[in-house]
């Protein structure tokens, strides 16, 4: 992705200044929301290794196969609960817009995050 391209996560920043450093492992997410946004971008860009790395080991699947026909088209963060730099747990509610076979759809999820070895990780989501 080009440096001047806007990050898919919806912050309005360039990908190189936003989620790319997290995807590359150059830095860790400071908040649960930042991790959730970086995971959304990872789904958009098919960054499977990052998705698995950022998943809590207690709930992480052995592998992850992304559907190549699924196209993520936008993210709305609806609410956050805790998940700040000094918290251990956090919750982020969001809507992730996508198309499948050209048909638009929305994933509405309340995701739970927990620090593991000092880093935010995704635990599970409830639709």
C-alpha angles and dihedrals in degrees: 000000000000119000093241093051114111114248114255091227093081103244092119091236124121115269090240091057096039124035102357094079089053092047090050092047093243090128140001128242111269094207139024090248091053090051091049091050091048090050090051089052089048090055090049092050097036093242093164095165091057092047091054093043092052094049118099109253092233092063103021115125119230090242140359127218114194119207107243090207093059112095119191110215108176148349131222119188106209103178144347131204119196111318095131128141092276098040129098098203133034142175128210124187116200148156118228113195119209146155128231116192088347094304115122120231140162131225109209110193141168104209127197122213132188135183114249119184087349096306130103113252134183112247106177144315135226120208 
